[in-house]
Amino acid sequence: MAPKCLFYLGRIEEEQGDRLGRKADYDKALDLYAQFLKRYPNHDWADDCLYRSANIRIEHLKDPDQGRADLETQLKRYPQGDQAAKARKLLAQTPAARTTAAKGAAETKAPPPGPAKPAPKPVPGPAQAEPETPSHESPAGIKGRPQGTGRAVLGEIRYTSSDDYTRVILDVSSEVKYRYQLLPPAPEVDRPHRLYVDLTDTAVGVKVPPQVKVSDGILRSIRSGQKDPETTRVVIDFQDLQDYKIFPLSDPYRLVIDVYAPAKENGKRVVSASTAEPEPEAEPEPEPEPAPRKGKKSSPIKQLKVKGSKNMAGNLVEQLGLTIDTIMIDAGHGGHDGGAAANGIKEKDLNLQFAKMLGKMLKAEGFNILYTRSTDIFIPLEKRTAMANARKADIFVSIHCNANTDSRVSGLETYTLNLARTEDAVRVAARENAVDAKRISDLQFILTDLMLNSKMKESTDLAKGVQKETVKSIRANWSLRDHGVREAPFYVLMGAKMPAVLIEIGYITNADEAARLKSDSYLKYLAQGIVDGILAYKHQIERYAMR
């Protein structure tokens, strides 16, 4: 097993322990770090394993004696390691071992806890018996409805589900304050994990059923009802649970609830949705092969493609996400959402045409290709990411065309999910999210939590490869402004479990660039560049896994 793969397996178990607070997960992490130290004592990351082991023992397992021993061993073996300063600091903060008498005295001060109260029996319909004091509230930026304007309405509940991921969307008529809490399961009364969300000053809409039973995925049911005259309560019952995130999106206002369960090795790879449009999966019409590049040999990046390795631990590589088999391509906009329009181009149509071309070329390279849409239909932004998560895509690529009030602006740029750092990034995100620029600044506070578990580093690496190879491909025959890799809070990238990028393939408001984008030849070079970038990224991560 490659040393870095062994290290990351330990990190996976450690992060599992951080989420669920289970001693068994921390014990597994300690075992994996110990295996690393036994097999690779001279590796650059050996001191990392000792430091992480000490931190687990001190912070989570309440074993400061062994934690100090790990830190002392680390400083003795690796005094010049990059973790040495952190080890010295943690060692100084960790008290020395107490005497047995002192331990006994401390343990006798606190009386034993009283018996736990029995769990209440399940209540059908809206969960009136759930605790009244939730542990979480809506962020400070959520203001709710002004008094005297009437109540908001929960108009619809939508969901997309698979065996290890569920996204539930609560469509509300206007911005509201909300509270939520995750409740533990009670197996003795067949009560599963429950997440309840209270929407203040909100009524249940006539289209929302009191209960929806779900037969597949990790959902058991979704219940809703009027908790009291001013509060609507939604309760989600789960079969299994590992982690969850809740965040609001605007224009129109909705709450997005992402729920993750432990991955199942042989789980079903299906997507279901209660009230959303069907998810098209039809293969695109055949496209002619791209023409050879003028005066150039075939792109050398083709040699970078790695089909696999007999020495690679397949299950491990797959578990760590170090392989690319399935790519979800998202043609931006669609249906009544036309996107930008200029110089005889409708963005939604060009996005779809290019997405199909790109998909065909990627399929020829051996990838399994999925589409968020293959026809001119509207799909909400938050549903597109959910489709990629539910179908377990390894990469998510969203295709868009750019626009600017200054018709002189042209060029190519690739985005990843992060805080917007420039006015241009704010402008692009506002346009693609269909909100005003002020909403983007309001949105930024949500990202801190969301990005903790997102594939930020992987997305950036993918974006750099795509941008570099696409610019290289186009510049073989045309001039092109390279705007590089940028960051912005795009709705369509939020909550993605895989590396995800949004590519603005050109400015249709620039007459020269619009003319190129109408050319199949130009589009094929664009697509070839993206293919080369994805192949380079695939090679990069597979080579990294073999170290």
Secondary structure, 3 states (H helix, E strand, C coil): CCHHHHHHHHHHHHHHHHHHCCHHHHHHHHHHHHHHHHHCCCCCCHHHHHHHHHHHHHHHCCCHHHHHHHHHHHHHHCCCCCCHHHHHHHHHHCCCCCCHHHHHHHHHHCCCCCCCCCCCCCCCCCCCCCCCCCCEECCCCCCCCCCCCCCEEEEEEEEEECCCEEEEEEEECCCCCEEEEEECCEHHHCECEEEEEEEECEEECCCCCCEEECCCCCEEEEEEEEEECCEEEEEEEECCCCEEEEEEECCCCEEEEEEECCCCCCCCCCCEECCCCCCCCCCCCCCCCCCCCCCCCCCHHHHHCCCCCCCCCHHHHHHCCCCCCEEEEEECCECCECCCEECCEEHHHHHHHHHHHHHHHHHHCCCEEEECCCCCCCCCHHHHHHHHHHCCCCEEEEEEEECCCCCCCCCEEEEEECCCCCHHHHHHHHHHHCCCHHHHHHHHHHHHHHCCCCCHHHHHHHHHHHHHHHHHHHHCCCCCCEEEEEEECCHHHCCCCCCEEEEEEEECCCHHHHHHHCCHHHHHHHHHHHHHHHHHHHHHHHHHHCC
